[in-house]
Amino acid sequence: MIDIGANLAHESFAPDYPAVLERAWAAGVEHIVLTGSCRASNRQVAALAAADPARLSCTAGLHPHHASDWSEEDAELIRALAALPQLVSLGECGLDYYRDLSPREVQRRVFAAQLELAVALNKPVFLHQRGAHVDFLPMLREYRPQLVDACVHCFTDSREAMESYAELDCYIGITGWACDKKRGAPLREVVPHIPAERLLIETDAPYLLPQNVPRGQRPSSLHSDKPGIDGRRNEPAYLPYVAQALAELRGESLEALAARTTANARRFYRLLGNPA
């Protein structure tokens, strides 16, 4: 299995980062793509991925929450990182109207700038969209013919939105949100309809801990008073729980879903291996 997006530059992983990786490999995760989302994390994930290039890759981009911080320095950094072998995609970039931590017009401008960079650098894009489908879709539609590839990550929207992205030959990344039978109920209804060749799985760690992870199987090191290390932190080792939930929703075996999503991830990120 391949975790297409994990925020391992997050401060909550600092105390036990090596152990986090060891648990992931032991759980059957064969590759993790580390998500870059701001200037600092872009640099950090590039360094982390360089330490284990066979099993770690990274992205570089500016999350819409940080759009107000965008400058030419960010563009220059992304261009420089794009030349590194471990950099497999631009992003995380997109639009977030749910929290509106940056003005919407600024988000759109910075999103367009990063799409243009992806085209110029011939890199896939790892996309974020929350509460912004109406503006996000036209922008994606405009640039999609020029983009190498695109993945709408952490998808939680409607079937109609999913189909509009699939029609543009975008991949759809699903997280542990689909494991929550109550809050994730609408997404769980969409999951069976995602085209098999477009489905990807991810943890988005440390966020979105799958609800089907038994409490007793969470590392005891997480039960502390430290912020972000309280037993609710997600990590790549829990990717099989996402895969299991999706397999059940789609009426297929875990083995088949794992094989298909792994092949899809290798194809999207241009990773070495058989993309069949």
N, C-alpha and C positions, 0 to 999 in steps of 0.2 A: 504494500500500500504506500501511496505517496500523499503526504500532507502538503497541499498546495499553498497553504498560508498559515504561518505561525509567527506571532510577534515575540520572538525569543530575545529581542533587545529590551523587552520590558523589564523594569527594575525588579519585579517579583522573582525573576529567574536568576538574579545575581547570586543568591546564596547556594544554589544547587544545580547550576547549569550543566556541568558534566553528568550528574546523575539523571537529569531530565533527558538528555540524549541517550544514555544507557537504557533507561526505561523504555524509550521509544523503539530502539532497535530490538530490545527483548520482546516487545509487543508485536513485532512484525512490520513496523514501519521501516521502509527501506530508503526513503529519501524525504527530506523536509526542505521546503522553500521558505526562507526567512523573509518576512515582510518588512520593507522599508517604508516609512510614512512621514518622516521629517528629516531635516538636515543631519541631526545627530544619529538617528537610527539608521539612516542610509549608510553612513560611514561604518557604524557598528556591525550591521548585518553583513556587510561586505567583508569585514575582517573575520567575523565568525565563520562565514561560509568558506573562506580561503583556507581555514584550518583543517577542513575535511571535505575537499572538493568532490569526492566520490559519493558522499551522502548528503551534502548540504549545498544549496544554491541560494540566491537572494534576488530581491527586487529593489528598485529605487524610485521613489516618487514622493509627492507631497499630498497627504490626506486632505480632503476638503476642510476638515477642522482647522488646519494650519494654512489655509489658502492666503490669509492676510499676511503671512510671513514670506510669501514668495518673492524672490528677487533673482537677478541674473546669476547670483552666486549659486542658487539652487540648480538652475539650468546647466551651469558649467560643471557642477559636481555630478549631476546625472550623466552628462556627456562623458565625463572622465570614468565614472563607474561602469558605464555601458561598454567600455573597452575591455573590462575584466572578464575572464572566462566564467566566473561564478555568477555574474549578473545575467539572469535569464529573462527578465521582463521589466518594463517600466510600471510604476504604481507602488503603492496604492494611490489611485487618483480617482476623482469623480465629483459627485455632488451629494451633499447631505443637508436636506431641508428639515430633517427631524430635530436636530439640535441647533442648527443655524449658528455655529460658533464663528463662522466668517460670513460677511455679507454675501448674499446670493449672487450679485453681479460679479463680485470678486471670485467666488467659487467657479462661475462659468468661464471667466477669463483665464484663470489658472488651469482649469481642466482642459480648455482648448490649447493652451500653451504646451501642456504635457502630451496631448494627443499629437500635436505637430512634432514634438520631439520624438515620439515613438515612431512616427512615419519616417522622419529623417534618419533615425538610428536603426531602422528596420528591426524593431523589437516588439514582441507582444505586449499587451497592456492588461494589468490586473486592476479591475475597476470596482469602485464603491458607489452604490446608489441606495439612498434611503430617503423615502418621501419625496423624491425628485424625478420620478419617471417621466412626467410631462415635459420637462426640460432636458433630461438626460437622453431620452431616446432620439430626438432630432439631432443632437450633437453627435451621438454615436453613429447614427445613420449617415451623417455627412462624412465622417472620417473613416467609417468601416471599410470602404473599397480600397483605401490606401494602407490600411493596417495589416500587418503580418497576421495577427490573431488577437482575440480579445476574450477575456473571462470576466463575467459579472460575478464577483465573489460575494460570499455570505448572503446569498439570495434569500429574501424573505417576502417577496412581493406576490402578486396574483398570478394565476395561470395565464391570463392575457398578457401580462408583462413578460413572463417567461417565454411565451411563444413569440413575442415580438423580438426578443433577443436571439432566440433560436433561429428565427427566420434570417437574421443577420449573421448566421454561422458563429455565434458566440458560445463559449462554454459557460456552464452554470455551476458555480461552487456552492455546495451545501454544507452547513455546519451542524453542530449539536442542537441548534434551534429546532431541528426536525425531530429531536428526541423528546421534546417537551409536549406531551399529549394535550395539554391545556393551551398554553400560550402559542405553541407551534402548530395548533390544529389546522389553520388555513394552509400553512406551508405543507403539512403532511398530505393534504389533498392534492397539492400540485406535484409532489415528488414522483408519483407513478407516471406522469405525463411528460417528464423531461426526456428528450431523446437520449437513448443509451450512449450514443457516440459523443454527446455533449456534456455528460455528467461528470463532475469532479467532486472530491471530498476534501474537507479541511477542518482543522480544529479552531482556527482563529485564536489560538491560545495567547494570553491567559483568559480570554473571554469565553463565554458560552459553553460552560462545562455541561456535557451531555447528562441529562437527568437519569439515564439508565446506568450510570457508573455507580456501583454499590459503594456506600460510604466506607465500608471496610477495605476496599481496594484502593483507596486514595492514600498516597504516601503519608506516613505518620509525620514526616518532616514538615508537612503543610499545616499541621494543627498547632499554631502558635499565635501570638498576639501581634506579629509583624503585619503591617499593611500589605494586602495582596497575597498573604500566605496563610490562609485561614481555612483550608479545606475546600474552598470553592474555586481555587485556581485550576484552570484547564491546562492541559499539556498534550504534546503530540502522542504520548502513549495511549491516550484515550480515543485516538482515531478509529480503532476497530469498533467502538461503540456507535459511532456515527455510521460506519459502514453497515453494521448489523441492523440498525433501525431502518436504513434506506432499503436494504435487501428485503426486509419484512414488508415494508410498504409497497415495494415493487413486485413482490411475489417471486423472488429469485434467490438463489443461494448466495451466502456470504462470499464464497469462493469466486463465483461468477462476477459479482459486483466488484470485488476487490481487483480482479484481473482486468475488467473493463475500465474502471476508473484509473488504474495504474497506467494502462496503455494510453488513455486519453491525456493524462498528465504529462507523460513522456512526449506525446505529440505536441501538446500546447507549448510546453517549455523547451522543446527541442533537446530533451535530455537523451543521453546515450541509452540504448536499449532497444528492444523490439517493440515498435508501436502498434503491432497488429491488434 
